[in-house]
Amino acid sequence: MALKETNATTAEQMHEVAKYCIIDALSCQRLMVKHNAINKYREVASIAFLSLFDAHYFAGGMKVCNLLSASAWQRGILTSMILSQQTETGKFPGAYIFPPVKGLKNRRLVTGLDFASLYPSLIMTYNLSPDKIILSQEHAVSVEQSDKKLHKLEFLFNNQCAWSVQHNNIPEEKGLYVIVLEYLSAKRNELKRRLASLKAKKKDIDLVISSMGKDAEQYALKVYMNTFYGTAGDSKSPFFLRELAGGVTSAGRRNIKHVADFVKSKGFQIKYGDTDSLYLVCLEEFFQECDTAYDNGNGFSKEEY
């Protein structure tokens, strides 16, 4: 109910509320500036043919579908953005997790190793794209008879196999996903190259600001590229293909297990692992030289040790 009249106390309280609202709005803006949020949205918007408003308010899947549809049109392929009314409920294997070793053990450093853009790299390597996926044995046999190599997906869905047609680095054989991801990867690498040169000249404040902008842009591309496989596994997506999403995660599981077997064969202990990374403890023999120098007081401080 509106007040018919105000007094000094009410006016002061309204002033405090207004002050709070102004500070709240300015704090949001300061956070946006500090984290270069606008640059991130602007980079994706310029690539995915979106307005800045849509880049901010719509989910990553919509941005992926928009870019894929635009790229398909450039190749003479028509795509429908109409959602299917029949959605599948089946699941595909997720990432592989190495259970963490419990307990606090801080005697030795833990080394972290990870793949560079694992899922996008697998898509580009094995040509995992909707237009290059084969779902029937008969089709697979006919394609192989035409002297094309196939990659079998290590993922059974409804007890059926699937294959992807390998591109063998022939541009005409590369699928839609591969072409788009290679473009994004090249763009991100170029941003990182320019970022490296800027970081070497941080004395100039303008270069510092430019460096922050480039870093935000390349990180936005990284997040965007990692959204592609998830779009294939979203049953409400126009580009939904569960075999593709399952093929990506299955290949990821196989790769991380191969690396785990390799490092364990070298004597390293795995403390934890998740999707594309492992956290390892080195062999004791690697620390012997440092231990000896520290015990003998040969110039090693505790911090350096």
Helices and strands as residue ranges (DSSP letters): H 8-34, H 37-48, H 52-57, H 60-74, E 97-98, E 110-114, H 118-126, G 130-132, E 133-134, H 137-145, E 150-152, E 163-165, G 171-173, H 176-199, H 205-225, H 228-232, H 242-265, E 269-274, E 277-281, G 284-287, H 288-295
